[in-house]
Structure formats: structure tokens, C-alpha cells
Amino acid sequence: MAIYYSEPNYLKADHQGHLDDLHSRLDNADLHIYGQQDSPHQDVSNTVQFLELARLAGLIYPSSVSGDFSGRSPQIDSWTRLALDILATFNSCLYPFSLIIIGCEIDRDED
């Protein structure tokens, strides 16, 4: 659960511990697909890209809503740029959570 940095529980060690654990797990996530050896290579590749998109959205969201900063974050900008690069390779994306989170970080019409 993400809490805004202005809320009283934000500085509590257990909340920060949960955020740190989530960040670590997402940052080190293994994006292999098990049991799909017989699938065409492109299907597996697309699935891995969709998983990476969800992973990036999962990193962006708690950092964005719970971050103790004002303005733009270079780390969030980097994750957003990676996500946009992945999205550019697809004709469509059926994962609204990822699209909404990434879309909220875009501030240029070109993106």
C-alpha cells in the first residue's frame, strides 16, 4: 500500500520497509516464462515485454505517489522512458494498469 509522504504514517519504519521490499523485489524480478518452451519465439518475447512493462509500472507507481520529492524524479523519468520504448514496439496493449501509470508520468505530446 502506498501512502503519500504528507501522511503521518509515511515516516514509520514499517511503511518504509514495505516500500523498500517492494522496490527490491520488482527491481530484481526474474522475467522468465516457465512452461512455454513450445510457444513461438515472438509470443514469448511479447509476453516478456508485457511483463517488463508491468514491472516498470510497479516501480513507477509507489515511487510517484509516495516519493518524498517535488518536481520530476530522474529515476521515474528513466523508467517511464524505458516503458515508452517498449510500448512503441506494440500495436496495442491490453494492460490498463500499466498504461494509466505510465501515461500519468508523460508530460510531452510527442510521447
LOKOLVEX-670865 format. One record per atom (N, C-alpha, C, O): residue in three letters; atom name; x, y, z. Coordinates in nm, 4 decimals. Each point is the difference from the previous one (the first is absolute). Last residue first. Layout:
% LOKOLVEX-670865
(ALA,CA,(X,Y,Z)),
...
% end
This chain:
% LOKOLVEX-670865
(ASP,N,(0.5221,1.2027,-2.6665)),
(ASP,CA,(-0.0029,-0.1319,0.0637)),
(ASP,C,(-0.1390,-0.0591,-0.0088)),
(ASP,O,(-0.0231,-0.1110,0.0481)),
(GLU,N,(0.1074,0.5513,-0.2038)),
(GLU,CA,(0.0687,-0.0963,-0.0866)),
(GLU,C,(-0.0068,-0.1417,0.0565)),
(GLU,O,(-0.0011,-0.0972,-0.0755)),
(ASP,N,(-0.1608,0.4828,0.3176)),
(ASP,CA,(-0.0931,-0.0510,-0.1010)),
(ASP,C,(0.0641,-0.1067,-0.0875)),
(ASP,O,(-0.0685,-0.0914,-0.0460)),
(ARG,N,(0.2195,0.1794,0.5595)),
(ARG,CA,(0.0255,0.0537,-0.1342)),
(ARG,C,(-0.0974,-0.0632,-0.0987)),
(ARG,O,(-0.0287,-0.1195,0.0083)),
(ASP,N,(0.0794,0.0014,0.4618)),
(ASP,CA,(-0.0294,0.1431,-0.0004)),
(ASP,C,(0.0301,0.0665,-0.1346)),
(ASP,O,(0.0044,0.1226,-0.0103)),
(ILE,N,(-0.0978,-0.6279,0.3091)),
(ILE,CA,(0.0372,0.0639,-0.1266)),
(ILE,C,(-0.0372,0.1477,0.0057)),
(ILE,O,(-0.1098,0.0362,0.0423)),
(GLU,N,(0.0121,-0.3720,0.2975)),
(GLU,CA,(0.1348,0.0563,0.0105)),
(GLU,C,(0.0432,0.0749,-0.1254)),
(GLU,O,(0.1054,0.0635,-0.0014)),
(CYS,N,(-0.5237,-0.3056,0.0474)),
(CYS,CA,(-0.0005,0.1087,0.0986)),
(CYS,C,(0.1364,0.0680,0.0124)),
(CYS,O,(0.0083,0.1129,0.0484)),
(GLY,N,(-0.0677,-0.5022,-0.3254)),
(GLY,CA,(-0.0602,0.1200,-0.0577)),
(GLY,C,(-0.0015,0.1182,0.0951)),
(GLY,O,(0.0122,0.1144,-0.0436)),
(ILE,N,(0.1300,-0.5400,0.1954)),
(ILE,CA,(0.1001,0.0590,-0.0894)),
(ILE,C,(-0.0537,0.1299,-0.0601)),
(ILE,O,(0.0723,0.0992,-0.0100)),
(ILE,N,(-0.3695,-0.3424,0.2771)),
(ILE,CA,(0.1138,0.0436,0.0812)),
(ILE,C,(0.1034,0.0701,-0.0867)),
(ILE,O,(0.0485,0.1075,0.0355)),
(ILE,N,(-0.4178,-0.3028,-0.2542)),
(ILE,CA,(-0.0407,0.1148,0.0818)),
(ILE,C,(0.1185,0.0544,0.0784)),
(ILE,O,(0.0232,0.1209,0.0018)),
(LEU,N,(0.0402,-0.5158,-0.2576)),
(LEU,CA,(-0.0213,0.1169,-0.0854)),
(LEU,C,(-0.0352,0.1241,0.0812)),
(LEU,O,(0.0499,0.1089,-0.0285)),
(SER,N,(-0.0067,-0.5268,0.2517)),
(SER,CA,(0.1292,0.0484,-0.0485)),
(SER,C,(-0.0166,0.1266,-0.0826)),
(SER,O,(0.0766,0.0951,0.0158)),
(PHE,N,(-0.4688,-0.3061,0.1273)),
(PHE,CA,(0.0754,0.0510,0.1145)),
(PHE,C,(0.1314,0.0595,-0.0469)),
(PHE,O,(0.0343,0.1126,0.0361)),
(PRO,N,(-0.3218,-0.3346,-0.3551)),
(PRO,CA,(-0.0310,0.1387,0.0338)),
(PRO,C,(0.0795,0.0548,0.1183)),
(PRO,O,(0.0327,0.1187,0.0008)),
(TYR,N,(0.0374,-0.4945,-0.3850)),
(TYR,CA,(0.0262,0.0050,0.1432)),
(TYR,C,(-0.0204,0.1424,0.0503)),
(TYR,O,(0.0950,0.0782,0.0043)),
(LEU,N,(-0.0935,-0.2687,-0.4693)),
(LEU,CA,(-0.1242,-0.0297,0.0707)),
(LEU,C,(0.0158,0.0025,0.1517)),
(LEU,O,(-0.0792,-0.0614,0.0716)),
(CYS,N,(0.3053,0.2760,-0.5544)),
(CYS,CA,(0.0350,-0.0523,0.1323)),
(CYS,C,(-0.1292,-0.0154,0.0790)),
(CYS,O,(-0.0763,0.0954,0.0156)),
(SER,N,(0.2821,-0.0368,-0.5698)),
(SER,CA,(-0.0996,0.0264,0.1034)),
(SER,C,(0.0496,-0.0595,0.1310)),
(SER,O,(0.0918,-0.0821,0.0018)),
(ASN,N,(0.1927,0.0942,-0.3754)),
(ASN,CA,(-0.1143,0.0612,-0.0680)),
(ASN,C,(-0.1089,0.0373,0.0997)),
(ASN,O,(-0.0725,0.0974,-0.0201)),
(PHE,N,(0.6155,-0.1284,0.1390)),
(PHE,CA,(-0.1278,-0.0700,-0.0055)),
(PHE,C,(-0.1025,0.0766,-0.0820)),
(PHE,O,(0.0023,0.1229,-0.0058)),
(THR,N,(0.4492,0.0267,0.1231)),
(THR,CA,(0.0161,-0.1218,-0.0796)),
(THR,C,(-0.1309,-0.0760,-0.0191)),
(THR,O,(-0.0048,-0.0960,-0.0768)),
(ALA,N,(0.0576,0.4962,0.3483)),
(ALA,CA,(0.0163,0.0360,-0.1415)),
(ALA,C,(0.0126,-0.1228,-0.0895)),
(ALA,O,(-0.0201,0.0096,-0.1210)),
(LEU,N,(0.0086,-0.0423,0.6012)),
(LEU,CA,(-0.1324,0.0238,-0.0588)),
(LEU,C,(0.0085,0.0312,-0.1488)),
(LEU,O,(-0.0904,-0.0349,-0.0760)),
(ILE,N,(0.4932,-0.0047,0.3202)),
(ILE,CA,(-0.0662,-0.1301,-0.0145)),
(ILE,C,(-0.1357,0.0177,-0.0676)),
(ILE,O,(-0.0338,-0.0740,-0.0924)),
(ASP,N,(0.2664,0.4629,0.1984)),
(ASP,CA,(0.0729,-0.0722,-0.1050)),
(ASP,C,(-0.0624,-0.1370,-0.0253)),
(ASP,O,(-0.0104,-0.0437,-0.1146)),
(LEU,N,(-0.1531,0.2981,0.4721)),
(LEU,CA,(-0.0444,0.0557,-0.1283)),
(LEU,C,(0.0702,-0.0677,-0.1169)),
(LEU,O,(-0.0605,-0.0217,-0.1050)),
(ALA,N,(0.1977,-0.0940,0.5406)),
(ALA,CA,(-0.1360,-0.0494,-0.0259)),
(ALA,C,(-0.0524,0.0515,-0.1341)),
(ALA,O,(-0.0632,-0.0748,-0.0746)),
(LEU,N,(0.4787,0.2376,0.2257)),
(LEU,CA,(0.0111,-0.1425,-0.0344)),
(LEU,C,(-0.1373,-0.0574,-0.0357)),
(LEU,O,(-0.0136,-0.0742,-0.0973)),
(ARG,N,(0.0192,0.5123,0.2582)),
(ARG,CA,(0.0598,-0.0048,-0.1336)),
(ARG,C,(0.0151,-0.1456,-0.0452)),
(ARG,O,(-0.0299,-0.0318,-0.1151)),
(THR,N,(-0.1136,0.1052,0.5548)),
(THR,CA,(-0.1046,0.0388,-0.0946)),
(THR,C,(0.0521,-0.0077,-0.1427)),
(THR,O,(-0.0706,-0.0480,-0.0887)),
(TRP,N,(0.3743,-0.0237,0.4389)),
(TRP,CA,(-0.0930,-0.1131,-0.0115)),
(TRP,C,(-0.1091,0.0299,-0.1017)),
(TRP,O,(-0.0392,-0.0874,-0.0774)),
(SER,N,(0.3333,0.4390,0.1734)),
(SER,CA,(0.0720,-0.1092,-0.0670)),
(SER,C,(-0.0907,-0.1212,-0.0200)),
(SER,O,(-0.0034,-0.0580,-0.1084)),
(ASP,N,(-0.1605,0.4242,0.3579)),
(ASP,CA,(0.0132,0.0365,-0.1418)),
(ASP,C,(0.0683,-0.1105,-0.0792)),
(ASP,O,(-0.0390,-0.0287,-0.1132)),
(ILE,N,(0.0185,-0.0184,0.5772)),
(ILE,CA,(-0.1324,-0.0209,-0.0594)),
(ILE,C,(0.0032,0.0346,-0.1482)),
(ILE,O,(-0.0595,-0.0706,-0.0814)),
(GLN,N,(0.4505,0.1593,0.3178)),
(GLN,CA,(-0.0237,-0.1446,-0.0043)),
(GLN,C,(-0.1351,-0.0312,-0.0638)),
(GLN,O,(-0.0101,-0.0896,-0.0838)),
(PRO,N,(0.1349,0.5452,0.1615)),
(PRO,CA,(0.0767,-0.0601,-0.1097)),
(PRO,C,(-0.0243,-0.1505,-0.0124)),
(PRO,O,(-0.0018,-0.0530,-0.1111)),
(SER,N,(-0.3605,0.4047,0.2999)),
(SER,CA,(0.1010,-0.0911,0.0519)),
(SER,C,(0.0764,-0.0590,-0.1178)),
(SER,O,(-0.0621,-0.0544,-0.0913)),
(ARG,N,(-0.2391,0.5403,0.1721)),
(ARG,CA,(0.0261,-0.1233,-0.0740)),
(ARG,C,(0.1098,-0.0811,0.0682)),
(ARG,O,(0.0927,0.0556,0.0590)),
(GLY,N,(-0.3904,0.2825,0.2389)),
(GLY,CA,(0.0514,0.0099,-0.1360)),
(GLY,C,(0.0219,-0.1369,-0.0608)),
(GLY,O,(-0.0634,-0.0976,0.0400)),
(SER,N,(0.1052,0.1156,0.4740)),
(SER,CA,(-0.0921,0.0807,-0.0801)),
(SER,C,(0.0613,0.0137,-0.1382)),
(SER,O,(0.1221,-0.0027,-0.0154)),
(PHE,N,(-0.0937,-0.3827,0.4415)),
(PHE,CA,(0.0664,0.0966,-0.0870)),
(PHE,C,(-0.1067,0.0847,-0.0675)),
(PHE,O,(-0.1179,-0.0356,-0.0024)),
(ASP,N,(0.1192,-0.4158,0.2623)),
(ASP,CA,(0.0206,0.1193,0.0818)),
(ASP,C,(0.0797,0.1011,-0.0818)),
(ASP,O,(0.1144,0.0316,0.0326)),
(GLY,N,(-0.4613,-0.4572,-0.1835)),
(GLY,CA,(0.1320,0.0618,-0.0032)),
(GLY,C,(0.0062,0.1272,0.0818)),
(GLY,O,(-0.0921,0.0817,-0.0027)),
(SER,N,(-0.2849,-0.3913,-0.1034)),
(SER,CA,(0.0577,0.0021,0.1342)),
(SER,C,(0.1349,0.0693,0.0047)),
(SER,O,(0.0616,0.0082,0.1063)),
(VAL,N,(-0.3224,-0.0620,-0.5132)),
(VAL,CA,(-0.0979,0.0444,0.1002)),
(VAL,C,(0.0579,0.0086,0.1402)),
(VAL,O,(-0.0543,0.0717,0.0840)),
(SER,N,(0.3347,-0.2117,-0.4538)),
(SER,CA,(-0.0660,0.1253,-0.0364)),
(SER,C,(-0.0935,0.0500,0.1098)),
(SER,O,(0.0018,0.1184,0.0335)),
(SER,N,(0.2180,-0.5373,0.0032)),
(SER,CA,(0.1000,0.1064,0.0059)),
(SER,C,(-0.0639,0.1353,-0.0274)),
(SER,O,(0.0387,0.1007,0.0592)),
(PRO,N,(-0.3001,-0.4930,-0.0997)),
(PRO,CA,(0.0265,0.0347,0.1402)),
(PRO,C,(0.1039,0.1107,0.0137)),
(PRO,O,(-0.0063,0.0798,0.0935)),
(TYR,N,(-0.1010,-0.2054,-0.5495)),
(TYR,CA,(-0.1151,0.0413,0.0804)),
(TYR,C,(0.0343,0.0319,0.1458)),
(TYR,O,(-0.0266,0.1117,0.0445)),
(ILE,N,(0.3559,-0.2874,-0.3714)),
(ILE,CA,(-0.0363,0.1415,-0.0131)),
(ILE,C,(-0.1062,0.0402,0.1018)),
(ILE,O,(0.0142,0.1022,0.0672)),
(LEU,N,(0.1252,-0.5572,-0.1097)),
(LEU,CA,(0.1054,0.0822,0.0599)),
(LEU,C,(-0.0400,0.1476,0.0013)),
(LEU,O,(0.0257,0.0717,0.0967)),
(GLY,N,(-0.3130,-0.3782,-0.3064)),
(GLY,CA,(0.0049,-0.0315,0.1424)),
(GLY,C,(0.1089,0.0753,0.0736)),
(GLY,O,(-0.0145,0.0283,0.1189)),
(ALA,N,(-0.0151,0.0027,-0.5867)),
(ALA,CA,(-0.1143,0.0703,0.0590)),
(ALA,C,(-0.0038,-0.0229,0.1512)),
(ALA,O,(-0.0328,0.0905,0.0768)),
(LEU,N,(0.3548,-0.3311,-0.3140)),
(LEU,CA,(0.0336,0.1424,0.0015)),
(LEU,C,(-0.1132,0.0827,0.0608)),
(LEU,O,(0.0253,0.0917,0.0781)),
(ARG,N,(-0.1043,-0.5501,-0.1407)),
(ARG,CA,(0.1036,0.0197,0.1021)),
(ARG,C,(0.0356,0.1478,0.0118)),
(ARG,O,(0.0097,0.0533,0.1105)),
(ALA,N,(-0.3003,-0.1822,-0.4551)),
(ALA,CA,(-0.0677,-0.0055,0.1302)),
(ALA,C,(0.0987,0.0218,0.1139)),
(ALA,O,(-0.0326,0.0658,0.0989)),
(LEU,N,(0.2127,-0.0959,-0.5293)),
(LEU,CA,(-0.0840,0.1191,0.0076)),
(LEU,C,(-0.0725,0.0061,0.1351)),
(LEU,O,(-0.0054,0.1056,0.0629)),
(GLU,N,(0.2473,-0.4912,-0.1643)),
(GLU,CA,(0.0913,0.1110,0.0293)),
(GLU,C,(-0.0776,0.1306,0.0128)),
(GLU,O,(0.0311,0.0825,0.0859)),
(LEU,N,(-0.2694,-0.4601,-0.2229)),
(LEU,CA,(0.0394,-0.0138,0.1400)),
(LEU,C,(0.0928,0.1134,0.0421)),
(LEU,O,(-0.0125,0.0533,0.1103)),
(PHE,N,(-0.1050,-0.0788,-0.5611)),
(PHE,CA,(-0.1160,0.0420,0.0789)),
(PHE,C,(0.0297,-0.0110,0.1500)),
(PHE,O,(-0.0415,0.0857,0.0781)),
(GLN,N,(0.3697,-0.2463,-0.3710)),
(GLN,CA,(-0.0090,0.1462,-0.0107)),
(GLN,C,(-0.1196,0.0537,0.0794)),
(GLN,O,(0.0106,0.1041,0.0648)),
(VAL,N,(0.0415,-0.5691,-0.0975)),
(VAL,CA,(0.1066,0.0551,0.0841)),
(VAL,C,(-0.0043,0.1527,-0.0039)),
(VAL,O,(0.0201,0.0650,0.1026)),
(THR,N,(-0.3113,-0.2872,-0.3894)),
(THR,CA,(-0.0414,-0.0193,0.1389)),
(THR,C,(0.1037,0.0568,0.0955)),
(THR,O,(-0.0355,0.0645,0.0987)),
(ASN,N,(0.1353,-0.0678,-0.5586)),
(ASN,CA,(-0.1037,0.0983,0.0315)),
(ASN,C,(-0.0443,-0.0106,0.1452)),
(ASN,O,(-0.0210,0.1015,0.0665)),
(SER,N,(0.3248,-0.4256,-0.2221)),
(SER,CA,(0.0638,0.1313,0.0041)),
(SER,C,(-0.1010,0.1089,0.0355)),
(SER,O,(0.0294,0.0870,0.0820)),
(VAL,N,(-0.1898,-0.5208,-0.1548)),
(VAL,CA,(0.0754,0.0051,0.1253)),
(VAL,C,(0.0642,0.1370,0.0152)),
(VAL,O,(-0.0031,0.0584,0.1083)),
(ASP,N,(-0.2153,-0.1405,-0.5120)),
(ASP,CA,(-0.0974,0.0027,0.1091)),
(ASP,C,(0.0693,0.0130,0.1347)),
(ASP,O,(-0.0432,0.0777,0.0851)),
(GLN,N,(0.3109,-0.1335,-0.4710)),
(GLN,CA,(-0.0580,0.1345,0.0065)),
(GLN,C,(-0.1019,0.0112,0.1128)),
(GLN,O,(-0.0070,0.1033,0.0665)),
(HIS,N,(0.2083,-0.5300,-0.1643)),
(HIS,CA,(0.0934,0.0943,0.0620)),
(HIS,C,(-0.0618,0.1388,0.0160)),
(HIS,O,(0.0191,0.0637,0.1036)),
(PRO,N,(-0.3364,-0.4975,-0.1050)),
(PRO,CA,(0.0829,0.0713,-0.0971)),
(PRO,C,(0.0827,0.1080,0.0695)),
(PRO,O,(-0.0455,0.0620,0.0961)),
(SER,N,(-0.0878,-0.4810,0.1976)),
(SER,CA,(-0.0649,0.1161,-0.0606)),
(SER,C,(0.0919,0.0633,-0.1032)),
(SER,O,(0.1223,-0.0056,0.0129)),
(ASP,N,(-0.0149,-0.3700,0.2842)),
(ASP,CA,(-0.0552,-0.0352,-0.1305)),
(ASP,C,(-0.0680,0.1175,-0.0699)),
(ASP,O,(-0.0424,-0.0131,-0.1148)),
(GLN,N,(0.2349,0.0395,0.5621)),
(GLN,CA,(0.1065,-0.0304,-0.0942)),
(GLN,C,(-0.0524,-0.0284,-0.1405)),
(GLN,O,(0.0713,0.0233,-0.0977)),
(GLN,N,(-0.2644,0.1187,0.5539)),
(GLN,CA,(-0.0431,0.0503,-0.1309)),
(GLN,C,(0.1049,-0.0287,-0.1074)),
(GLN,O,(0.0098,0.0740,-0.0979)),
(GLY,N,(0.0069,-0.1404,0.5965)),
(GLY,CA,(-0.1003,-0.0878,-0.0575)),
(GLY,C,(-0.0491,0.0435,-0.1362)),
(GLY,O,(-0.1039,-0.0480,-0.0453)),
(TYR,N,(0.3118,0.4272,0.3436)),
(TYR,CA,(0.0225,-0.1419,0.0174)),
(TYR,C,(-0.1134,-0.0797,-0.0627)),
(TYR,O,(-0.1158,0.0414,0.0058)),
(ILE,N,(0.3658,0.4595,-0.0572)),
(ILE,CA,(-0.1302,-0.0658,-0.0086)),
(ILE,C,(0.0252,-0.1495,0.0044)),
(ILE,O,(0.0673,-0.0556,-0.0868)),
(HIS,N,(0.2212,0.5110,0.2817)),
(HIS,CA,(-0.0047,-0.1197,-0.0840)),
(HIS,C,(-0.1406,-0.0587,0.0034)),
(HIS,O,(-0.0712,0.0108,0.0999)),
(LEU,N,(0.2836,0.3938,0.1286)),
(LEU,CA,(-0.1065,0.0067,-0.0997)),
(LEU,C,(0.0010,-0.1175,-0.0962)),
(LEU,O,(-0.0341,0.0153,-0.1173)),
(ASP,N,(0.1864,0.1459,0.6415)),
(ASP,CA,(0.0437,-0.0902,-0.1063)),
(ASP,C,(-0.1134,-0.0100,-0.1011)),
(ASP,O,(-0.1069,-0.0522,0.0315)),
(ALA,N,(0.2356,0.4611,0.3406)),
(ALA,CA,(-0.0943,-0.1004,-0.0502)),
(ALA,C,(0.0599,-0.0785,-0.1160)),
(ALA,O,(0.0662,0.0557,-0.0876)),
(ASN,N,(0.1001,0.3235,0.3850)),
(ASN,CA,(0.0722,-0.1251,-0.0234)),
(ASN,C,(-0.0889,-0.1107,-0.0552)),
(ASN,O,(0.0369,-0.1173,0.0054)),
(ASP,N,(-0.2074,0.5530,0.0971)),
(ASP,CA,(0.1273,0.0320,-0.0647)),
(ASP,C,(0.0763,-0.1266,-0.0377)),
(ASP,O,(0.0728,-0.0015,-0.0992)),
(LEU,N,(-0.4743,-0.0301,0.3494)),
(LEU,CA,(-0.0265,0.0375,-0.1393)),
(LEU,C,(0.1293,0.0269,-0.0763)),
(LEU,O,(0.0126,-0.0347,-0.1175)),
(ARG,N,(0.0215,-0.0624,0.5779)),
(ARG,CA,(-0.0565,-0.1162,-0.0696)),
(ARG,C,(-0.0280,0.0303,-0.1464)),
(ARG,O,(0.0258,-0.0837,-0.0865)),
(SER,N,(0.1264,0.4375,0.3647)),
(SER,CA,(0.1038,-0.1015,-0.0189)),
(SER,C,(-0.0522,-0.1198,-0.0783)),
(SER,O,(0.0671,-0.0494,-0.0908)),
(HIS,N,(-0.3744,0.3866,0.2151)),
(HIS,CA,(0.0945,0.0504,-0.0998)),
(HIS,C,(0.1070,-0.1046,-0.0299)),
(HIS,O,(0.0324,-0.0238,-0.1163)),
(LEU,N,(-0.3324,-0.0730,0.4622)),
(LEU,CA,(-0.0675,-0.0018,-0.1298)),
(LEU,C,(0.0949,0.0446,-0.1103)),
(LEU,O,(0.0081,-0.0636,-0.1051)),
(ASP,N,(0.1490,0.0982,0.5447)),
(ASP,CA,(-0.0121,-0.1404,-0.0402)),
(ASP,C,(-0.0656,-0.0123,-0.1370)),
(ASP,O,(0.0459,-0.0771,-0.0843)),
(ASP,N,(-0.0203,0.5046,0.2786)),
(ASP,CA,(0.1341,-0.0461,-0.0384)),
(ASP,C,(-0.0036,-0.1444,-0.0479)),
(ASP,O,(0.0665,-0.0353,-0.0974)),
(LEU,N,(-0.4646,0.2171,0.2702)),
(LEU,CA,(0.0347,0.0633,-0.1276)),
(LEU,C,(0.1363,-0.0469,-0.0498)),
(LEU,O,(0.0170,-0.0287,-0.1185)),
(HIS,N,(-0.1529,-0.1174,0.5441)),
(HIS,CA,(-0.0849,-0.0597,-0.1043)),
(HIS,C,(0.0330,0.0576,-0.1373)),
(HIS,O,(0.0101,-0.0737,-0.0981)),
(GLY,N,(0.2052,0.2650,0.4697)),
(GLY,CA,(0.0484,-0.1357,-0.0239)),
(GLY,C,(-0.0794,-0.0708,-0.1081)),
(GLY,O,(0.0571,-0.0693,-0.0842)),
(GLN,N,(-0.1987,0.4898,0.2364)),
(GLN,CA,(0.1191,0.0139,-0.0836)),
(GLN,C,(0.0593,-0.1367,-0.0327)),
(GLN,O,(0.0499,-0.0220,-0.1104)),
(HIS,N,(-0.4068,0.0248,0.4095)),
(HIS,CA,(-0.0457,0.0422,-0.1329)),
(HIS,C,(0.1188,0.0138,-0.0952)),
(HIS,O,(-0.0053,-0.0475,-0.1134)),
(ASP,N,(0.1013,-0.0508,0.5629)),
(ASP,CA,(-0.0637,-0.1148,-0.0651)),
(ASP,C,(-0.0520,0.0371,-0.1391)),
(ASP,O,(0.0087,-0.0814,-0.0919)),
(ALA,N,(0.1907,0.4185,0.3711)),
(ALA,CA,(0.0972,-0.0963,-0.0533)),
(ALA,C,(-0.0673,-0.1162,-0.0723)),
(ALA,O,(0.0512,-0.0471,-0.1015)),
(LYS,N,(-0.2620,0.5461,0.1329)),
(LYS,CA,(0.0124,-0.1184,0.0846)),
(LYS,C,(0.0872,-0.1040,-0.0689)),
(LYS,O,(-0.0079,-0.0201,-0.1212)),
(LEU,N,(-0.1393,0.4497,-0.0632)),
(LEU,CA,(0.1348,-0.0130,0.0544)),
(LEU,C,(0.0176,-0.1213,0.0899)),
(LEU,O,(0.1108,-0.0262,0.0468)),
(TYR,N,(-0.5376,0.1330,-0.2506)),
(TYR,CA,(0.1013,-0.0100,-0.1050)),
(TYR,C,(0.1387,-0.0272,0.0569)),
(TYR,O,(0.0747,-0.0806,-0.0554)),
(ASN,N,(-0.5132,0.1627,0.2854)),
(ASN,CA,(0.0618,-0.1332,0.0003)),
(ASN,C,(0.1150,-0.0142,-0.0988)),
(ASN,O,(0.0686,-0.1022,-0.0011)),
(PRO,N,(-0.3392,0.5125,0.0429)),
(PRO,CA,(0.0817,-0.0263,0.1188)),
(PRO,C,(0.0716,-0.1355,-0.0012)),
(PRO,O,(0.1095,-0.0119,0.0549)),
(GLU,N,(-0.2201,0.2866,-0.5136)),
(GLU,CA,(-0.0771,-0.0698,0.1028)),
(GLU,C,(0.0904,-0.0385,0.1167)),
(GLU,O,(0.1189,-0.0254,-0.0193)),
(SER,N,(0.0336,0.2319,-0.3931)),
(SER,CA,(-0.0547,0.0967,0.0953)),
(SER,C,(-0.0801,-0.0671,0.1121)),
(SER,O,(-0.0332,0.0649,0.0992)),
(TYR,N,(0.2273,-0.2987,-0.4800)),
(TYR,CA,(0.1034,0.0380,0.0953)),
(TYR,C,(-0.0498,0.1012,0.1029)),
(TYR,O,(0.0649,0.0191,0.1028)),
(TYR,N,(-0.3878,-0.3912,-0.3304)),
(TYR,CA,(0.0633,0.1256,-0.0383)),
(TYR,C,(0.0976,0.0434,0.1084)),
(TYR,O,(-0.0230,-0.0243,0.1185)),
(ILE,N,(-0.0859,-0.4917,-0.2076)),
(ILE,CA,(-0.0544,0.1120,0.0753)),
(ILE,C,(0.0727,0.1251,-0.0480)),
(ILE,O,(0.1195,-0.0048,-0.0290)),
(ALA,N,(-0.2187,-0.5418,-0.1443)),
(ALA,CA,(0.0745,0.1246,-0.0069)),
(ALA,C,(-0.0716,0.1073,0.0814)),
(ALA,O,(-0.1226,0.0109,-0.0027)),
(MET,N,(0.1435,-0.5766,0.0141)),
(MET,CA,(-0.0838,0.1166,0.0000)),
(MET,C,(0.0889,0.1237,0.0000)),
(MET,O,(0.0943,0.0088,0.0787)),
% end
